[in-house]
Amino acid sequence: MCGFYGKAQEGIPVYWDYLTENLYLLHPSMAGAANANQIRLTGRQQWFDVEDAPNLYTAAINGRVGEKVGLGMQLFSDENGNFSQRGVYGTFAYHLLLSRNYVDLNQLSFGVSVGVMQNTLDESSFDLTDFDPIISGGSQTDNYFNVDIGMSYYFLDFWAHATVKNVLPRSRAMFTALESTNQRRYLASAGYVFSKLNSPWSYEPSVMFQATDETQEVSIDINGKVYRKFDWGKLWGGLSYRRNLDGAQYLNSDGSVESQKSQYITPFLGVTYKRFLVGYTYTYQRNDIVLANGFHQITLGYDFGVRREPYECNCPAVNQ
C-alpha cells in the first residue's frame, strides 16, 4: 500500500529531491536558472530489510550559456525487483529577466527535456515449470523516448513552478496491450521565503501538487524549510508531509473492506559549505498497511562558474 510512487514509472520518479537543492531534477525550466552552474548526485534506497527493494541513482549537471540560455543533462538508474529503467535527459531552457536591472529578481523561465530510456524486465529467475507464453525466461528490453516541459517564475522572495512530465503517449512492447500509453504527470508548486532584515535565519513554506492523467491520482506536499546563514555557507532542513488524495481499498483478515490514503512524512537536513552541498532525507510511510518502512536518500552537490553577484532577495534556489 505504498501508493503510485512505488510503482514502476516512465522516467525519474517524483520524490523529495527538490527540497535538497535539486530542483532541476523535477523541472526542466530550472536548467541554468541559478547564478552558478550545478552538479548534483543522488542515491536513494527503500526498505533495507526487503530483498530487491527499489533504489534510484541520478547524476545531473546544468548551467547558463550566455545571458538567456540554460543547458542541462541527467542520467538515472531506477531498479525495482526484476524491473529496471535507465536513461538520459538533455535539457534546453530559456530565461527572461523581466526586471530593469540585475539586482531585483523578476525572472520567467521555460524548459524542455528530451529523454531516451531503456526498460528491462529480467525473467531469468521466474518459475518456468508452469508454462506461460508471456514469460520468456530471459531478459526483455524496450527502448523509447519522451519529453518533459515546464516553466518557472521567480519574483524577489516568491517562486512557482509548473511541469508536465512524459508529454507524449508511448507504448512499451514488453507490457501487455492493457497498459495505458498515457504516462503523463502534472506538477505544480509554489513557495515564499520569509526573513527579517539582517537576520541569518529565513523560513520557506511551500506546497506541491502532482497528478497523473490516466489514473486521476492526486497528491499534495506541504513543506516547511529553515535556513541559517554563516560566513562559510548555510545549514538548512525541514519537514515535508505528502498525502495521496485518492484512497486504496484493502481486505482485512475478518473479510471487511477498508480504505487508506498513502501518507508520507519526510524530514530532511543539509549543509552548504562554500561551493559544496550535502543533503539527507528520510521518508516514513504513515499508514496501517505497509510493506516496510524507511526510505533513505543522500544528495551531493557542487556549484561552479559563478556568473554574477547574488540578487538582492532571499531566493536560495537562484542565489548560489
N, C-alpha and C positions, 0 to 999 in steps of 0.2 A: 504494500500500500504506500509506495514512495511517490506516487503521482507521476505525471507525464515527464518530470525532469529526469527520471531514472531510465526512461526508455531509450532505445537506440534512435538517435536523431540524425538529420541530414545537416552536416556541418558541425561547428563547435557548439556544444551545449551551453545554455544560458545559466551560468552560476552567479557568483558574487564577485567576479573579478573587478568590476567597476568600482567597488569600494576599496580596493587596494591599489589605486592609482593606475589602473589598466583599462581605461575607457575605450581605447582603440579596439580592444578585443571584441567589444559589442557593437560599436558604432563606427562605420567607415568614415563618417564625416569628421572624426577626431584625428585622422592621419595628418600630422603636421599642424594641428591646431595650437599646440603649446609653443612657447618661445624657445624650446630646445628640442633636439632630436631625442628619441626614446628607444631603449631596448628593454623588453620585458620577457621574462621566462617564468612559467608556472608549472607546478606539479601538483596534481590532485589525486588523492586516494580515498575510496569509500570502503567502509566496513572491513577493517583489518582482520576481523575474525571470520570472514566469509571467503571461501576459495573462489578464485577467478572473479573477484569483485571489480566493479567499474573503476577505471583510472583514466586520467586525462593529462596530457603534456602539451604545452604550447610554447612557441617562440615567436616573438613579434618585434618588428622594428618599424618606426615611422618617423618622418621628418618633413621639413619645409624645403621646397626647391624654388628659389626666387621669392617674390613677395606674396604670391597668392596661391601657389600650387603645393599640395601635400601629397606625398607618396608613402606607401607602406607595404609590408609583406608579412604574412602569418603562415606558420607551419604548425600542424597539430597532429596528434595521435590519440585516438579515443578507443578504448577497449572495454568490452562488456561481455565477459564469458567467452563464448565461441565466436562472437561477432566483434568486428573491429572496423574502424574507419580512419583513414589518413588523408591528409590533403594539404593544399597550399592555396592561399589567397593573395591576390595582388590588388592594391587599392589606389584609386585616384581621388583626390579631394580638391575642392576649390574654396578659398576663404575670402570673404568680402569684409573689409573693415569699413563699417558704416559711420564711425565717428570721424571728426575732422582732424584729429591728431592721433599720435601714437602713445598717448598717456592714458586716456579714458578708454576702457574696453567696451566695444559695441561691435561684435563680430557674428556674422552669419556664415555658416559652412555647409557645404554639400559634399557627399561622398558616395562612391560606388566601388564595391569589391566584387571581383570575379574569382570564384573558387573552383578548383579541379580536385575531385575527391575520388577515393577508391574504397569501396566496401568489400569486406572479406568475411565469409562465413566458413569456419573450419569445422567440417563434419567428420574428421578422421577418428574422433573418439565416440561417435554415435554407435548405438547398437544396431547392427545390420542383420541380426538373426531374424527379425520380423520385417520382412521386405516392405519397403515403402518407395515407390517410384520417384518421389521428390528428393529423397536422400541419396546422394551420390557416393558418400563415404570419403570424398576428397575435400578439396577447398574450392569454394565458389567465389569468384571475384567479379566485381562490376565497377566500371568507371563512368563518371558523368561530371557535369559542371553545373553551377548555379550562380546566382547574382544576389548580392545584398545592396540595398540603397538606404541612405539616411541623410538627415540634416541635424545641425546643432546650432544653438543660438546662445551667445554669452553677452550679457549687458551688466557691466560692473560686477556685483556680487550674485547676480541671478544667472541661472543656466537652465537649458532644456534640451532634450534630445528626442528624436523620433526616427525609428529604423524599421525597415521591412526586410526580414531575412528569408532567403530561399524564394525569391520572387517568381521564378519560372517553374511551371509544372514539370515534374520529372518522374519517370517510371524506372524502377530498379529491377533488372531482369532476374536477380536471384530470389526475389519475393514473388508471391502468387499474384494473380490478377486482382485479388481482393484488396491489395494495398492501394491506398489513395495516391494519386500523383501530386496532390497538393500538400506540400510541406511548409507552407507559408506561415510565418510567425511575425507578430507585430510587437514592437517595444516602444514605450513612451515613458519618459522620466523628466523630473524637474526638481530643482532644489535651490536653496539660498544660503549664503554664508553670512552669519551674524558675528559681529565683533565690536568691541569698544575701542575708542581711539587710544593708540599707544599701548594696547594690551597685547600680551603674547598669546592669549587664548582666542580661539574662534570656534564657532559651532555651526554645523551644516546638517539641517534636517532635509530629507529628500524622500521622494516616492517614485516607484517604478511600476508600471502596468505591463503585462505581457499577455498575449492571446494567440491561440492557434486558430487558423482559418477553418480547417476541415472539421475539427472536433469541437470547436467553440469553447474550448477550455480557457479560463481566465484566472490570472493570479495577480496579487499585489504585494510589493515590497514596501515596508515602512522602515526608514533608516534614520539613525542618528549618529553623527560623526563629530569628533572633537579633535582640534589641532592645538599643539603647544610649540611655539617657535623658540629656537635657541640660536646662538651665534653660529653653531656648526650645522644646523639643519632644523628638523622638527620631528616631534613624536605625534602620532595620530592613532585613533582607534575608535571603536563604537560598537553598535549593535544593530542587527537587521532582523526584521520579522517578516516572513513570507507566508502567505495564506492562499491556497487554491480555493477559488470561489465556487467550484463545482465539486460536489461530493461523489465518493465512490462507495458502492454497496459491498458488503461482505456478509458471510453466513456465520453465525455464532454456533457453538457446539450444541446448543439446545434447539437448533433449527430456525431460530429467529433471524430476520434480516435487518441489519443496521447500516448506517451510512456515516462516513467520516470524511472530512476535508483535510488534505495534507497541510501541515503547518511546520515551518522550519524556523529555528532560532539560530542566528549566526553572529557570534562575537568575532571581532577582528582587531588586529593590532599591528602597527608598523612603525618603522623609523626611516627617515630620510637623512643620511649623513653626507653632506656636501652633494656629490652627484650620484651617490649610491642609494638604493632603496631595498628594504627587506620587509615583507608583509606576511602575515599568517592569518588564516581564517579557520574556524571550527564550526561545523554545522550539525545541529542536533534536531532530529525529527520529533516533534511533539504530538504523537498520536498513540492510540491504544494498540493498534495493529501495525507492527513494523517488522521488516525482515531482520534488520540490525541497525545499529546507530553508530555515528561517528564519521564525519566527512572532513578530511584534513587537506588543506591547501597551503602551499608556500609560493610566494611571488618574489622574484629577484629582479631588480631593475638598475639601469644606468642611463643617465642623461648626459648628452654631449652636444657640442656645436651650438652653444647659446647664441642666438641671433641678435638680441636686443635686451635692453633693461626691462625689468618686470613692469606690467601695467600697474597703475595706482588703484588697485582693488584687491579684495580678498577672494581670489579665484585660483585655488591651488591646482586645478587641472590645467590651467593655461600658464600661470607663473611658475616656472620650474627653478 
